[in-house]
Amino acid sequence: MAAHVHALYVHGTSPLHRAAPQCKLAATVLFVLVVVATPREALWAFGAYAVLVAAVAALARLSPAVLARRLVIELPFLAFAVFLPMVGGGERVDVVGLSLSVAGLWAAWGILAKGTLGVAAAIVMAATTPIPEILHGLERLRLPRVITAIAGFMVRYLDVTVEEARRMAIARQSRGHDPRWLWQARATAASAGTLFIRSFERGERVHLAMVSRGYDGTLPSFGATAAARDEWAWALAVPALAATVGTLAWWWLP
Amino acid sequence: MHIPDGFIDAPTSLAAGAVAVTGLAVCVHKTADSLEERDIPLAGLTAAFVFAVQMLNFPVASGTSGHLLGGVLAAVLVGPYLGTLCVSVVLLVQALLFADGGLSALGLNVVNMALVTSFGGYALFLLVRRLLPRTRASVVVASGVAAGLGVVLASLAFTVEYALGGAGGASVSTVASAMVGVHVLIGIGEGTITALVVSAVLATRPDLVHGAAHLLPHRRLVVGPRVAPEGVA
């Protein structure tokens, strides 16, 4: 994983890859908010949202297989959705021999549909935007500089720190470390403590290196440029379409 | 613990977003006062550490494993304000780069895992530390107890959010007992590991533990001939 890309990024030159990051970020967040605000009984609306996400993914030339493979991130969250129909109250129906709560089934469907659409939208955004651009976008969206600066350092040193943790795990294992119970966790915890000290000391060295290269306490801007008006219009067309669907869904609520 | 989209309704998510923005604004203000921008590389590395520590698996029972959430650990190591900022940055990056936790639920996740865990946990840490003698062992015990209870606090915050705008289906009391029950168990692991990590850092660099700053002797820098060792011209 190189420093400027991340696990979900897919290299490309599509219109979506070239779009201004702040537009993509704003459009994604607004789209997800519209999806979350849609009543779950309006089944057709979620179909429309899925078509919209698929169309944007096609515009970005992302293969459906890549999208599907990355959607498995969501699997752990579905445990809660599975649990709801079993413990839910109210009216019950029999589904293949199991007595399930109707209210619980609706809740589970809502979580499943909205959660999947949310993850899919986030994946399309992340797949077409490298890390520096995401940081530019956040800065253009007026996030405080302290936060974008911390995030910038964090993503730059993430691989270093994660790899350091992995090397320590390998070193423990090669010395026969195979703990099975919580009271055997001391070695893992000592590694985490060492990892903190090494991270902190690396932070001190990075700071000194920056000072010796003329750092005066203010970071240069990430160099983000304003997006053109038509760029905003194209990006916001997606949440606007979704909002139209959402409004119709409320209108025709059964 | 990362809430996905669609779990909690839009009004509650937006309200939590407003609470998160307010809380983070306070943290930004407080850290700007005490740290200035020179410590931004340190904060970034601390955030990278919190991220890495969440990927570090520790054994729980009979070969199953869990991972640290790290909210209270970060607060005890670098202080509650900077710790909250670091955990929030981790959550932001996880949502944007890894699609981990819903974008509409980012406010909820920041409230639960950064604000409630770090501040609630740090308040508990100070309370327990005060009840115990002024020793390193007390700092270790206090951070463990606070980290364990901090996880339970986060699950209570989730239950409140579920009661306000949950997807429904199960009753609030069912969700509350399931969430709190599971998180008491997670809290035992979180508390044990946090205490062990804090004790490991205290053993080598006690000056890096914010929660143990009161134990360090106050040293003054003296520059002059009196500190020159014997026999050195």
Chai-1 contact restraints between the chains, C-beta under 6 A:
chainA,res_idxA,chainB,res_idxB,connection_type,confidence,min_distance_angstrom,max_distance_angstrom,comment,restraint_id
A,H6,B,L97,contact,1.0,0.0,6.0,A-B,restraint_1
A,V29,B,L103,contact,1.0,0.0,6.0,A-B,restraint_2
A,V32,B,D5,contact,1.0,0.0,6.0,A-B,restraint_3
A,V32,B,L103,contact,1.0,0.0,6.0,A-B,restraint_4
A,V32,B,S104,contact,1.0,0.0,6.0,A-B,restraint_5
A,L33,B,S104,contact,1.0,0.0,6.0,A-B,restraint_6
A,V36,B,D5,contact,1.0,0.0,6.0,A-B,restraint_7
A,V36,B,G6,contact,1.0,0.0,6.0,A-B,restraint_8
A,V36,B,A10,contact,1.0,0.0,6.0,A-B,restraint_9
A,V36,B,S104,contact,1.0,0.0,6.0,A-B,restraint_10
A,A37,B,A10,contact,1.0,0.0,6.0,A-B,restraint_11
A,I73,B,A99,contact,1.0,0.0,6.0,A-B,restraint_12
A,F77,B,P4,contact,1.0,0.0,6.0,A-B,restraint_13
A,L84,B,G169,contact,1.0,0.0,6.0,A-B,restraint_14
A,L84,B,A170,contact,1.0,0.0,6.0,A-B,restraint_15
A,V87,B,A170,contact,1.0,0.0,6.0,A-B,restraint_16
A,V87,B,T174,contact,1.0,0.0,6.0,A-B,restraint_17
A,G88,B,G169,contact,1.0,0.0,6.0,A-B,restraint_18
A,G88,B,A170,contact,1.0,0.0,6.0,A-B,restraint_19
A,G89,B,S171,contact,1.0,0.0,6.0,A-B,restraint_20
A,A103,B,G169,contact,1.0,0.0,6.0,A-B,restraint_21
A,G104,B,G169,contact,1.0,0.0,6.0,A-B,restraint_22
A,A107,B,A167,contact,1.0,0.0,6.0,A-B,restraint_23
A,A107,B,G168,contact,1.0,0.0,6.0,A-B,restraint_24
A,A107,B,G169,contact,1.0,0.0,6.0,A-B,restraint_25
A,G110,B,G6,contact,1.0,0.0,6.0,A-B,restraint_26
A,G110,B,A167,contact,1.0,0.0,6.0,A-B,restraint_27
A,I111,B,G6,contact,1.0,0.0,6.0,A-B,restraint_28
A,I111,B,F7,contact,1.0,0.0,6.0,A-B,restraint_29
A,I111,B,A167,contact,1.0,0.0,6.0,A-B,restraint_30
A,K114,B,D5,contact,1.0,0.0,6.0,A-B,restraint_31
A,K114,B,G6,contact,1.0,0.0,6.0,A-B,restraint_32
A,G115,B,P4,contact,1.0,0.0,6.0,A-B,restraint_33
A,G115,B,D5,contact,1.0,0.0,6.0,A-B,restraint_34
A,G115,B,G6,contact,1.0,0.0,6.0,A-B,restraint_35
A,G118,B,D5,contact,1.0,0.0,6.0,A-B,restraint_36
A,G118,B,G102,contact,1.0,0.0,6.0,A-B,restraint_37
A,V119,B,A99,contact,1.0,0.0,6.0,A-B,restraint_38
A,A122,B,A99,contact,1.0,0.0,6.0,A-B,restraint_39
A,A122,B,L103,contact,1.0,0.0,6.0,A-B,restraint_40
A,I123,B,A99,contact,1.0,0.0,6.0,A-B,restraint_41
A,A126,B,L97,contact,1.0,0.0,6.0,A-B,restraint_42
A,I134,B,L96,contact,1.0,0.0,6.0,A-B,restraint_43
A,P144,B,V28,contact,1.0,0.0,6.0,A-B,restraint_44
A,V146,B,V28,contact,1.0,0.0,6.0,A-B,restraint_45
A,A149,B,I40,contact,1.0,0.0,6.0,A-B,restraint_46
A,I150,B,A43,contact,1.0,0.0,6.0,A-B,restraint_47
A,I150,B,G44,contact,1.0,0.0,6.0,A-B,restraint_48
A,I150,B,A47,contact,1.0,0.0,6.0,A-B,restraint_49
A,I150,B,V89,contact,1.0,0.0,6.0,A-B,restraint_50
A,A151,B,V89,contact,1.0,0.0,6.0,A-B,restraint_51
A,A151,B,V93,contact,1.0,0.0,6.0,A-B,restraint_52
A,F153,B,P41,contact,1.0,0.0,6.0,A-B,restraint_53
A,F153,B,G44,contact,1.0,0.0,6.0,A-B,restraint_54
A,M154,B,G44,contact,1.0,0.0,6.0,A-B,restraint_55
A,M154,B,A47,contact,1.0,0.0,6.0,A-B,restraint_56
A,M154,B,A48,contact,1.0,0.0,6.0,A-B,restraint_57
A,M154,B,V89,contact,1.0,0.0,6.0,A-B,restraint_58
A,Y157,B,L45,contact,1.0,0.0,6.0,A-B,restraint_59
A,Y157,B,A48,contact,1.0,0.0,6.0,A-B,restraint_60
A,L158,B,A48,contact,1.0,0.0,6.0,A-B,restraint_61
A,L158,B,F51,contact,1.0,0.0,6.0,A-B,restraint_62
A,T161,B,A48,contact,1.0,0.0,6.0,A-B,restraint_63
A,T161,B,F49,contact,1.0,0.0,6.0,A-B,restraint_64
A,T161,B,A52,contact,1.0,0.0,6.0,A-B,restraint_65
A,V162,B,A52,contact,1.0,0.0,6.0,A-B,restraint_66
A,A165,B,A52,contact,1.0,0.0,6.0,A-B,restraint_67
A,A165,B,L56,contact,1.0,0.0,6.0,A-B,restraint_68
A,P179,B,P59,contact,1.0,0.0,6.0,A-B,restraint_69
A,R180,B,P59,contact,1.0,0.0,6.0,A-B,restraint_70
A,R180,B,G63,contact,1.0,0.0,6.0,A-B,restraint_71
A,W181,B,P59,contact,1.0,0.0,6.0,A-B,restraint_72
A,W181,B,A61,contact,1.0,0.0,6.0,A-B,restraint_73
A,L182,B,V60,contact,1.0,0.0,6.0,A-B,restraint_74
A,L182,B,T192,contact,1.0,0.0,6.0,A-B,restraint_75
A,Q184,B,P59,contact,1.0,0.0,6.0,A-B,restraint_76
A,A185,B,F58,contact,1.0,0.0,6.0,A-B,restraint_77
A,A185,B,P59,contact,1.0,0.0,6.0,A-B,restraint_78
A,A185,B,I193,contact,1.0,0.0,6.0,A-B,restraint_79
A,R186,B,L196,contact,1.0,0.0,6.0,A-B,restraint_80
A,T188,B,F58,contact,1.0,0.0,6.0,A-B,restraint_81
A,A189,B,I193,contact,1.0,0.0,6.0,A-B,restraint_82
A,A189,B,L196,contact,1.0,0.0,6.0,A-B,restraint_83
A,A189,B,V197,contact,1.0,0.0,6.0,A-B,restraint_84
A,A190,B,A200,contact,1.0,0.0,6.0,A-B,restraint_85
A,A192,B,V53,contact,1.0,0.0,6.0,A-B,restraint_86
A,A192,B,L56,contact,1.0,0.0,6.0,A-B,restraint_87
A,A192,B,V197,contact,1.0,0.0,6.0,A-B,restraint_88
A,G193,B,V197,contact,1.0,0.0,6.0,A-B,restraint_89
A,G193,B,A200,contact,1.0,0.0,6.0,A-B,restraint_90
A,G193,B,V201,contact,1.0,0.0,6.0,A-B,restraint_91
A,F196,B,F49,contact,1.0,0.0,6.0,A-B,restraint_92
A,F196,B,V201,contact,1.0,0.0,6.0,A-B,restraint_93
A,I197,B,R205,contact,1.0,0.0,6.0,A-B,restraint_94
A,S199,B,L45,contact,1.0,0.0,6.0,A-B,restraint_95
A,S199,B,F49,contact,1.0,0.0,6.0,A-B,restraint_96
A,F200,B,L208,contact,1.0,0.0,6.0,A-B,restraint_97
A,R202,B,L45,contact,1.0,0.0,6.0,A-B,restraint_98
A,G203,B,P41,contact,1.0,0.0,6.0,A-B,restraint_99
A,G203,B,L42,contact,1.0,0.0,6.0,A-B,restraint_100
A,G203,B,L45,contact,1.0,0.0,6.0,A-B,restraint_101
A,V206,B,P41,contact,1.0,0.0,6.0,A-B,restraint_102
A,H207,B,P41,contact,1.0,0.0,6.0,A-B,restraint_103
A,G217,B,E37,contact,1.0,0.0,6.0,A-B,restraint_104
A,G217,B,R38,contact,1.0,0.0,6.0,A-B,restraint_105
